Amino acid sequence: MESEIWHKGRVIRISYETNEIRRIWVELPELIKFDFFPGQYVTLDLPIHDDPEKRKRHYSIASWPDHSNVIELIIAMYKNGAGTPYFFDEVKVGTSLILHGPKGSFKLKEPVEKDVYMICTGTGIAPFRGMIHHIYNDQIIHKNIYLIFGCRTKATLLYFDEMVKLQEMIPGFHYIPTLSQEQWEGNTGYVHEIYKSLCAERKPASFYLAGNKGMTEDAKKIINDMGYDSIIMH
């Protein structure tokens, strides 16, 4: 399910999660519903450059298919990011956006016949949030699902309460956040030690990686060295 058609969008809601992260809801009023697979992304044409190719920015869809024409995106501030000044200084409720999609092959393989490890940092949780809601809403048969989410501090743990609730609602779903720069009641340190410990017995598993490029590249090497080859990178 991919589309190259450009759509008109309109920002209908903004949630200021932290000083550096915003959740933005975009309505596509020309469509009755926007169909996509959880894990896919959209491309936005932002008014930030004269060169059309340098205006394009890609954002994972943080919501899930709900038969509506509204999607949620997570926007993070990057000091040298060309799109950051536009989103953080100019975008407000009512702002028009141009986008096309959905695009991408970062999708959950169904049926889910092996344990699944969703390993992410920062805004990399966006595609996994949609996948987990999809598993619950569509009653997808699955094995164990481990969402291992690394952040610096508890304040940056996106969707924390929501994931805790989903863990209670979905049998076999394990939400495992870990903080690298703050002591708290949960796990501390980096994501690598957690999945290495959980996979000590080398049971069949699939791995999905999203987030910081350095983390995903390190994780791919570690997981390969552990003897696994079912790795899908965002």
Secondary structure as GFF3:
##gff-version 3
##sequence-region A 1 234
A	DSSP	beta_strand	6	16	.	.	.	ID=ss1
A	DSSP	beta_strand	21	27	.	.	.	ID=ss2
A	DSSP	beta_strand	41	45	.	.	.	ID=ss3
A	DSSP	three_ten_helix	52	55	.	.	.	ID=ss4
A	DSSP	beta_strand	56	60	.	.	.	ID=ss5
A	DSSP	beta_strand	70	76	.	.	.	ID=ss6
A	DSSP	alpha_helix	84	89	.	.	.	ID=ss7
A	DSSP	beta_strand	96	103	.	.	.	ID=ss8
A	DSSP	beta_strand	115	121	.	.	.	ID=ss9
A	DSSP	three_ten_helix	122	124	.	.	.	ID=ss10
A	DSSP	alpha_helix	125	137	.	.	.	ID=ss11
A	DSSP	beta_strand	145	151	.	.	.	ID=ss12
A	DSSP	three_ten_helix	154	156	.	.	.	ID=ss13
A	DSSP	alpha_helix	160	169	.	.	.	ID=ss14
A	DSSP	beta_strand	173	179	.	.	.	ID=ss15
A	DSSP	beta_strand	187	188	.	.	.	ID=ss16
A	DSSP	alpha_helix	191	198	.	.	.	ID=ss17
A	DSSP	beta_strand	205	210	.	.	.	ID=ss18
A	DSSP	alpha_helix	213	225	.	.	.	ID=ss19
A	DSSP	beta_strand	231	233	.	.	.	ID=ss20
###
